[in-house]
Amino acid sequence: MIIGLTGSIASGKSTVAKMMIELGLPIVDADVVARDVVEPGTETLAFIAESFGQAILLEDGHLNRTMLGDIIFHEPAKRKILNDIMHPAIRKEMLRQRDAYLEAGHEHVVMDIPLLFESKLQHFVERIIVVSVSEEVQLRRLMERNHLSKEDALARMHSQLPMSVKEKGAHAVIYNNENIENTEEQLIKILRYWSVI
């Protein structure tokens, strides 16, 4: 089974992903893939340098993420150019990793995709687990974790689809408002019900 794991910022999705790894499930992590596809020497990085100029590269050949972030933050047209380069490369690499795990004999693969619904990647997976959290808990965690003001934290939360929308698109929801043991119990119950473990 291909399981999609998603949530929202500060929902605790990464904690659930770690639990799944500990249970022996292989994970394709969209965030890790997004970093890997722009490593020095990759075709994707060459395309970015071609589109944004060589100044976008650091002396050691790595991508200057801060500079690129500043450019796309202020110019939606440039953001679209970057997304048109990045998204196909990320998707291709995620599918390559998924298929490699299946070919290696794994029955189940977890695809950890933070923006699963926003990117409309539901077709990549067979079942979706959403890690959900109340807005109060999410706001508190985000302010503490990222040292943000309430306004900045709310702006980040509201840039994503509401939790209620994600929950409607899920096959299972883990409510991560309590302690870590409670979260793990919910995960194990879902995976047992699906005969994954």
C-alpha positions in Angstrom: 0.0 0.0 0.0 1.2 3.5 -0.8 0.3 5.7 2.2 0.3 9.5 1.9 1.2 11.3 5.2 0.4 15.0 5.4 -0.6 17.7 7.9 -0.1 21.4 8.4 2.7 23.5 9.8 3.4 22.5 13.4 0.8 19.7 13.4 3.3 17.1 14.4 3.6 15.3 11.0 7.3 14.9 11.4 6.9 13.2 14.7 4.4 10.7 13.1 6.9 10.1 10.2 9.6 9.2 12.7 7.2 6.7 14.4 6.5 5.1 11.0 10.3 4.8 10.3 10.7 3.1 13.8 7.9 0.7 12.7 10.1 -0.3 9.8 8.2 1.6 7.0 10.2 3.1 4.2 9.6 6.9 3.7 9.9 9.1 0.7 10.2 12.6 2.2 9.2 15.4 -0.2 11.2 18.0 1.8 14.4 15.9 1.6 13.8 15.3 -2.1 13.3 19.1 -2.7 16.8 19.7 -1.3 18.4 16.7 -3.1 17.2 17.7 -6.6 19.1 21.1 -6.3 22.4 19.6 -5.1 25.5 20.8 -7.1 25.7 18.9 -10.4 22.0 18.3 -10.8 20.1 19.2 -13.9 17.5 21.1 -11.8 20.2 23.4 -10.3 21.5 24.0 -13.8 18.0 25.0 -15.0 17.6 27.4 -12.0 21.0 29.0 -12.6 20.0 29.4 -16.3 16.7 31.1 -15.4 17.9 33.2 -12.4 21.5 33.9 -13.3 24.8 32.4 -11.9 24.6 34.9 -9.0 22.0 32.5 -7.5 24.9 30.0 -6.8 27.2 30.2 -3.7 31.0 30.0 -4.2 30.9 26.2 -3.5 28.3 25.6 -6.2 25.3 25.2 -3.9 22.1 27.1 -4.3 21.8 30.4 -2.5 18.4 29.7 -0.9 18.2 33.0 0.9 18.8 35.0 -2.3 16.4 32.8 -4.3 13.8 33.1 -1.5 14.0 36.9 -1.5 13.5 37.0 -5.3 10.5 34.7 -5.5 8.9 36.2 -2.4 8.6 39.5 -4.1 7.9 38.4 -7.7 5.1 36.0 -8.3 6.1 35.5 -11.9 9.6 34.4 -10.8 8.0 32.1 -8.2 6.0 30.4 -11.0 9.2 29.9 -13.1 10.9 28.3 -10.1 7.9 26.1 -9.4 7.8 25.0 -13.0 11.4 23.8 -12.7 11.2 22.3 -9.2 7.8 20.5 -9.1 8.4 18.1 -12.0 11.9 17.3 -10.7 10.6 16.6 -7.2 7.7 14.5 -8.4 9.9 12.5 -10.7 12.4 11.8 -7.9 9.7 10.9 -5.4 8.2 8.4 -7.8 11.7 7.0 -8.5 12.3 6.4 -4.8 8.8 4.9 -4.2 9.3 2.5 -7.1 12.8 1.6 -5.8 11.4 0.6 -2.4 8.7 -1.5 -4.1 11.3 -3.2 -6.3 13.4 -3.9 -3.2 10.5 -5.9 -1.9 8.7 -3.5 0.5 5.0 -4.0 0.6 4.2 -0.6 1.9 5.7 2.8 1.3 4.9 6.1 3.0 5.1 9.3 1.0 5.5 12.2 3.4 4.2 15.2 1.5 3.5 18.4 3.5 1.5 20.0 0.7 -0.2 16.9 -0.6 -3.6 18.5 -1.1 -2.3 22.0 -2.1 -0.1 20.3 -4.8 -3.0 18.0 -5.8 -0.9 14.8 -5.4 -3.6 12.6 -4.0 -3.2 10.3 -7.1 0.4 9.5 -5.9 -1.0 7.5 -3.0 -3.7 4.9 -2.1 -4.6 6.0 1.4 -4.1 9.3 3.2 -3.3 10.0 6.8 -3.7 13.5 8.0 -2.0 14.6 11.2 -4.4 17.2 12.7 -4.2 19.6 15.5 -6.5 22.3 17.0 -5.7 25.8 15.9 -4.9 26.9 19.5 -2.3 24.1 19.8 -0.9 24.7 16.3 -0.5 28.4 17.0 1.2 27.8 20.3 3.6 25.2 18.9 4.5 27.3 15.9 5.2 30.4 17.9 7.4 28.4 20.3 9.2 26.4 17.7 9.9 29.1 15.2 10.0 32.1 17.7 7.3 33.9 15.8 4.9 36.6 16.8 1.2 35.6 16.8 0.6 37.6 13.6 3.4 35.9 11.7 2.4 32.4 13.0 -1.2 33.0 11.9 -0.1 34.2 8.5 1.9 31.0 8.0 -1.0 28.9 9.2 -3.5 30.6 6.9 -1.2 30.2 3.9 -2.1 26.5 3.9 -5.5 24.8 3.4 -7.6 24.7 6.6 -7.3 21.5 8.7 -11.0 20.8 8.2 -10.5 20.6 4.4 -7.5 18.2 4.8 -9.5 16.0 7.2 -12.3 15.6 4.7 -9.8 14.3 2.1 -8.2 11.8 4.5 -8.8 8.1 4.9 -7.7 8.4 8.5 -7.0 11.3 10.9 -4.5 11.4 13.8 -5.5 14.0 16.3 -2.2 15.3 17.8 -3.4 17.6 20.5 -2.4 15.4 23.5 0.8 13.5 24.4 3.1 11.5 22.1 1.8 8.2 23.5 -1.7 9.1 22.5 -0.6 10.0 19.0 1.4 6.7 18.6 -1.7 4.7 19.8 -3.8 6.3 17.1 -1.1 5.6 14.4 -0.8 1.9 15.4 -4.5 1.4 15.4 -4.8 2.8 11.9 -1.9 0.8 10.5 -3.2 -2.4 12.1 -6.7 -1.8 10.7 -5.1 -1.4 7.2 -3.0 -4.6 7.9 0.2 -2.6 7.3 1.7 -3.8 10.6 
